[in-house]
Every structure is written in structure tokens, then in C-alpha cells.
Amino acid sequence: MPIRDNFTDADMDQWLNDKRVTEIECLVPDLTGVARGKILPRTKFTQDRGMRIPEAVLGMTVTGNYPTEDAAYDRAISSTDRDMILRADPTTITTVPWATDPTAQVIHDCYFSDGTLVDFAPRSVLRRVLRLYADRGWKPVVAPELEFYLTEQNIDPDLPLKAPVGRSGRAETSRQVYSIDAVNEFDPLFEDIYDYCDMMNLDVDTLIHETGAGQMGLNFQHGDALALADKVFYFKRTLREAALKHKMYATFMAKPMGGEPGSAMHVHQSVADAATCRNIFSDADGAPSTLFRHYIGGLQRYTPACMAIMAPYVNSYRRIVRHTAAPINVQWGMDNRTVGFRVPISGVQERRVENRIIGADANPYLAMAVTLACGYLGMIEQIEPTPMTVDSAYNHPQELPQGLPEALQLLRSEERLRDVLGERFIDVYAAIKELEHREFMTVISPWEREHLLLHV
């Protein structure tokens, strides 16, 4: 469900008046998942104002730089630094619980001057994929599970991160997976998080302690892919703010600590018949359907080419390592957490597949778009999956790219993904990520200084 189900522009205005909102944060998710935009006083906020920001805001690296001398990027994003027109999605209007004065936040869609959606904006890419499903009478249903770390505040990026100190006055030094007491160490923080999420209608579900020291996981209720991407986008922002209030950092880096497991965004996914709401992954007799097999086959076939989106940073590939609670291949299996695509034991209507490859650092809109795109291509191309894996998939060969350059090469060369996700999006996204990798290569790591300085 959207944050404000079926809200119209008029409903949004009334809601703002009822809440006595004095300030509005107008947000645009960029390709890295960062919240960009403008802050307006309530009296200046109207839909017909036509608020604008430069088109290049969507074409920045996570460091705030722009690709230069990239012909494909230049064809997509004008060199004249033209504007996009922003329009608020009234179903995303919600409060900013940590603000001192009554403040609202609302996610905006980006339009060209001719009234068409900016095709390389993250919400537009996801909408494009969802239209493909709708054209066939299908409706995807997703449920994200998001992992993250709490850490001590660390203002020096050269120093390793440490687990934070909890109520006991001590930091974790051992792994406390599923420990209730370890979660209770941070009760004041999580009470604020649940209060904030309730105020924002984010509909979060289960909270658990994950494997790593200070690593937590939170589940969302299943629902519409765009609405859930909005909620994950909001939740990341909310968690970081709540952690700062309690003198901690919250991070969604895929691998923030050496020697600890990485953080994922597992996405459970199924597909319903839009007219009947029946799960098309099950036949009338309750058996797995042909479409279900083909969906898994599509995930296996196309996920390697999507890794630059599911694992978007150089740090992301530190997580994709054998025996570290992360998949290293595209195997699938029943109730098997070592595979890339796990099929949980469930009822006929709840039959689904869990993509365990996506990192917590992925842009939620693009992650939803690409995993659904892979399954869609599998169904329309009738791709058969490999035999089910019944043992540990960690014993199988590595099948995923092991670094960002390899992943970007696969992404650029996969024509079917260009058709489904949009050529201009692929061009802009790949150019941004290539620049980020070049920037990373200018940095000398502590490992290099430690092991190479006096030995080679």
C-alpha cells in the first residue's frame, strides 16, 4: 500500500493544513539513492508552481561529480544544464518526525518540459518495468528485508568502524544472531525508530539481530513495488537520523567492517493476476506453475548483467565472497539460504522467490526494477532454470561478477536489459559508476601501505 493510499493533490493540501505544516522537504531520489531536492515554506508549496532542478542532479556520482567526455551520457543529459520539472506524488506525503517544527516530506517525480517523465530517473525506471507487467495483466508483489549496521560515531574515514556501546556500557565483541537481549541493548533507539515509522506509515514488521556485531535486520510487509521502494527510501533516511540522535551511525554499506558479514536487501517477490489477485506462481492444483519456473530461470539468466545495479559500489563486492552469508552464484533452492534465489516454504497463494543477492547499498527503486525485469524476461522468453540445488551453494563455482568493472561491462552489453530498463538509463547509470570506480582507483588503501610499502 502507498504511504497515503489514493491521496490526490486536494487530499495532500488538506493533510498539510490539518497537520499545520510550516515547511516541506521536496525530495528526488537520485541514481545513487541519495535524497536531493529543495526545502520550501508551506505557503510557497503548490503543484502548479512547476518547481525545477537541474537535470544533471540525476547524473551525479555518490561523490557529487559528473562524467565528462562520455558520448552516451552526453546524449542523455544535456550539456546546457537544462531543468527538470518536479511534481509531487501526493501518495508519498508524510511527516519528518525528527524535525523541530511541523515539517512534511514528499517524493517528487521528474518531468521534461514536454510533460514526459524523465526516463532515467529511478522511479521512472521502476514504473517502466511495472507497465510491462500491467500490459500482460500481472501485478508484482514484493517484500524487502533490509540489513544494516549500527556503529560508533567515527569522524575519521581512515579508521575502522566499531560496534556501538549499548545500555550495558559495553560494545558487542561476539556474534549475537537472533539475540533478543542484544537488540534490547539499543531499546531507546529502536523505540524511536518504531515511533517514527508509525508516524510515517512505513508499515515495518519484524526487527531482528543479524549475524554481525551491531548488525540488525528489519522486514517490511509485502505490497506494491513502487510503494515499497518509497518506504525503503524513507526508512534509510529515518534510521540514519534516529541513530544520530542517539550518538551512533547507521549504515547500509554492503561491507562496513572487515571480518563481519555484509548487509543485504533481500527481496521476496511473487506475481499476481491483476484481475483475480491469484498468485500466478501456483497452478490450480497448487503445484508450482510453469511461469514460476521461468521466473527463476530469468533471474538466473539476467542477474549477472544486473550486478552493477544490485551491487553498485566497489565496496559491494567485498560482500560477495564464499562462506560469508552472501550468495556467490545464481543457484536456486527450497528453503536454502546459501543460494542466490531461495524459495521459502509457503502456502499456494504465498509462493514466492527471495532474491538474496541485492546489497543493502542498492538504490531501492533500481533494485526492485532490475529483479522484476529479470523475472519478467524469464517468463516471456520461457527460460528454464537449472536443477534445484539441494546442498550448500557455497561449494559451487562463482557465477557473479567479482568487481564493478566486470559488472558494468556485462550491463552495457546486455541488449534485452536495455529494452526493458531503457537505453538512456543504462548509458547514464554506467557512466556514473565508471567514474566512481576511476575515483576509487586514485585512493591508496591501508592494506597496500601495510603489505607493499616495505616488501616489494
N, C-alpha and C positions, 0 to 999 in steps of 0.2 A: 504494500500500500504506500502511496506517496505520503510525505510528511503531513500535508494538509490535503486530504482526499477531495478531488473535484473542485478545488478552490478556483475561483475566477478572479479577474482583476478587481471587480467590485468587492468580492469577499476579502481580498487582500487589504484593500483600503479600509474596510470596516474593522478588520482584525488589528491593523496598525492603530486605528483610532481607539479601539477598545482597550488596547494594551498601553495607551498613552506613550507610544514610542516617540522618542525625540531624535533618534539617529538611526541610519540604515547603512549597513555594510553590503555593498553591491558586489557580489563575488563572481569570478570567472575562473573555473579550473583550467590551468594551462596543461601542456602536454606532459610535463613532469609531475602533475598533480598538485602543484603549488596554487594557493588561492591568490589570484590577482584581482584588481578591481578598484573601486572608489568608495569613499565614505561620504554620505550626504546627510544634511539635516532633513527631518521628516517633511518639512514644508517645501523642500525642493524635489521631492521624490514623486514622480508621476510616470506612468507608462508612455505617455505621448511625448515626453521630453526628448526621447531619442538620444540617451546618453551614449557617449562614444569613447573608445580607447583604441590605441594603435593596433593594427593587425599583427604587427611583429611581436606583441605580447605573447601570442601563441607559438612563436617560433624561437623561444629562448632556451638556452641550456639551463640546468639547475644552478649554474654559477652566474646566470644573467647575461651571458654572451650570445652573439648571433653568428651563424655560419656566414662566411664570405667566400666569394668565388665558387659557389656551388650552383651550377646552372639549373638543376631541378628545383632546388629551394627557391631560387630567384623567379622561376616561372610561377610558383605557387604564391609567394609572398612578395608584394610589390616593393620595388626599390624606392618608391616615393613615400613610403611610410604612411600609407593611407589608413583611414579609420575603419573600424567595425562599429556597427550599431548594436547596442545591447538592449535586450528585452527580458525583463524579469519573468521567471516561471513562478506563478503565484502558488503552485502546489509545494514549493520549497521554502516558503516564508516561515521563519522560526525565530526564536529569541536568541540573544547572546547572553547566556546565563552568568558569565563571569564579568560582564560589563557593570560599571558603577551606576550609570544612568540607563533608563529603559531603552534598549537597543535591539534592533532586529537585524537578521542577515537573510539574504535571499540570493539564490543562484540564478545567473543570467545566461541566456543563450546568445550567441553571436551571429549577426547577420551582415551580409554585404549590402551595399547601397541599393541594389535591385530587389531587396527583400528576401533573397535566398539565404539559407543557413550557410555559415562558413563551414565548408565541408571537412576541414582538418581540425576543427575544434573537437575535444574529446566527447562531449555529449552528442555532437552531430555524428561522429563515427559510430557510437553505440546505437543511436537512433537508426542509422542506415542499416545496420545488421538486424535490428528488431523489425524493420519494414520488410526485409526479406522473409522473415518468419511469418509476419502477418499476411503477406501475399499468398502464402500457402495454407492459411488458416491455422497457424500454430502460434502458441504463446509460451516463450521460455519462462521457467520458474527457477530462481536461484536462491541460495542461502550461503553467504560468506561466513568464514571463520577467520578471524584476524588475530595474529600473534604479534606481540610487541615486548620490548624490554623496558623496565624501569631502571634508571641508573642514578648514581650520584651526579650532581651538577659538576660539569667539567668545562672550564673556560679555555683550556689549552688543548687544541686538537692534536698536538703531538703526544699527549699522554693517553694511555689506555683507559677505557671506561671501567668503572667498578659498580658492583651491585649496591643499591642504596641501603641505608640503615633504616630498619623498621621500628615498630613500637618497643621492641625489646632492647633497643640501643645497639643491636648487632646487625651486621650485614650477613647475607647468606654466603656460606662457603661450600655448600654441598647441594646436590640436585634434589629438589623437593617436588617432583612431578605429582600433580593432583593433591598436594597437601593443602588441607583447609587452614591449618594453623599458619602456613607460610603466606597464604592470601590475607589472613587476618592481621598479619604484620602491617599491612597497609590499609586497614579499615577506613581511616579518615579520608584517604584519597579516593577509595572506591565508593564510599558513601556520596562524595561529591560527584563522582562520575555518573553514578546511577541517577542522582538527582538532576544533574544537567541533562542527561539523555532523556529522562522522563519529561522535563520541561520542553525539550526539543522534538518530542515524538519520534525518537530514533528507534524505539522498539527493539532494544538489545535484549539478549536472552542470557545464556549461561556464561559465567565467569569461572575460569579455572587457572591453576598454576601450571605452566608448561614445564618442560624439562630443564631449561637453563636457569641459572641463578638470577632471580629478578625477572624472569620471563613469564608473561601472562598470556592468556588467550580469551577472546570474547566472541560469542556466536550471535548472529543476527537471525531473526525469524525469516522464513522463506517468503518470497514475493517477487514483484516485478523487477526486472534487471536494472532499469534506469533509476527507479526509486531506491533500490538497494545501493547502487553506486553513489547516489546523492548522500545516503546515510553514512556510508563508509567515509566519503569525503568530509562530511561534517564531523564524524566521530574522531578522525585523526586530529583534526584541529582542536576539538573539545578535550581530548585526552592530553595533548601537549599543554594546553592552558591549565588544566586541572593539576597536572604534575608540577608545573612551575609554581603554582600557588602553594604546593607542599614541599617546595625546595628540592625538587627532583626533575630529571629529564624523563620524558617518554619518547622512545624512538622506534620507528618502523624500518630502520635499516635492516637489510636481509641478514647481515652478519656483523653485528656491532662489537662482538667480543671474541677474541681468539680462544679456542678451547671450549666454547659453548655452542650449542646448536643454533642454527639460523632461524629466522622468523618467516612464516609463510602467510599467504592469504588463500586458504583452501576454499574452493567454490563448489558447492553442491549444485547440480543442475539437472533439470528434467524439462520436458516439453509437454504442454497440454494442448489438446484440441480447443481452439478458441471458442467454438460454439457450445461444446458439451462439457468442457473442463476435464475431460478424461485424459489420463496420462497416456500418451501415445507410445511410451516405452514398454507398455504391457498390452498383450493381446487379450481378447475377450475371455479366454480361458485362464488368464492370469500368468501365462508364460511370458518371458522376455520377448519383445517384438523384434522384427527384422530392423525396424528403424532404430531400436536401441543398439543393436549390434553395429549398425552403420554409423551411428553417432560416435561410438567408441572408436570405430575404425577411422573416422575423420579426425578425432583428437590425436590418435597415434600418427596419422599421416602428416598433419599440418602443424602440430605443436612445435617441432624443432625450428620451423621457419618463423614461429611467433615468439621465440625466446627473447628477442631483443625488446619485446613489449612486456612479457611475463617476468623477465629478469632484466630490468632496464639499465643497470649501472655496473661498473666494473666490480663493485663490492658484491653484487648479486650472485656472481659465480663462485664466490667463496662458500656459499651455502650448498651449491650443487656438487657435493662430494660424498663418495661412498661411506656408508655407515655413520652418517651424521643426522639421521632423522629427516632426510630430504631425498626425493627421488633423483636417480641419475639416468633414467631411461623412460621410455613410453610404454612399458608393460602395464597390463591391467589385471585385476583380480578381485575376487569376492572377499570382502572384509579383510583386506591385506594392506597394511599401512606402509609397506616397503615399495609399492608400485607407484607409478605416476598417476594412474587413474583407478581409483578404488570404488568398488560397487558395494555400498553398505547393505547389510541385511535389512530388508524393509518389506512392507506390505505392497500389494499390487499397485495401488494408487500413488504410493510414495517411492516407487522405483526410480533410482537416480544414479548418477555417477559423480564422484568427487574428484575434481582436478586438484592434485596436491603439489603441482609444480610451481604455481604462481607465487612470487615473493610478496612479502608484506609491503615492500617498497614500490610495488607496481601502482600506476595510476588506476584507480578502481574502474573508471569508465572504459579505459582501453583494455584492461584485463577482462572485464565482462564481455566486451565486444569480440576480442580475439578467441576466447574459449568457445563462445557461442558460434563464431564464424567457423571454427574447426569442425564442430559438431554438425552444423548446417551443411557444410561441404561434404561431410561424410554421408549424410542422409541423401542428398540429391545426386551424389556420384556413386552411391551404393558401395561404399568401401567396406570390405570385410575386415574385422580386427584379427590380430594374431591370436593363437590359442591362449587361453587364460593361464596366468602364472599362479602356481599353487605353492611355490616355495618363496624364499627371500629374493626379491628382485635386485638386491644389492650384489648378488652373485652373478648377475647378468652383465653383459658389456654396457659401457657408457654409450648412450644414444643421443644425448643432448649436447648442444654446443658448450664448450668449456671456457668461452670468453666472449666479450662483447663484439670484437671484430668479426669472428666467425658467425655469430648470431645475426649481425647486420648484413653480412653477405647473403645468408640464407633468406632473410626478409626481403631484401631487394630483388632477389631472383625468382621469388615465388609469384608467378603471374596470377594464379587463382586468388591469392590474398589481395592483390591489387584490385581485382574485380570486386571483391566483397567489401573491403575496407575503404577503398578509394585510392586512386593513384597519387593524388596530391598529398593526402595524409601520409602515405608511405614515404614519399620524397622528403617532406618536411621533417618527419619524425627521424628518419635515417640520418639526415644531415645534422640534426641536433645531437644525436647520440654519437656520431662520428667525431664531432667537435669536442664533446665531453671526454671521449677517450683520448683525443690528442692532448687535451688539457691535463688529464691524469698522467700521461706519459712524461710530462715535464717535471713531475714530483719524484724525488728520491725517497724511498721508504726506509724506515729504521732497519728492516731486515737487510737491505743492501749495504747500509753503512756498517752493520754489525758483522756480516759474513764476508763482505768483499773488500772492505777498506784496507785491511792489512794482510789479506790472504791470497790475493790474486795478482 
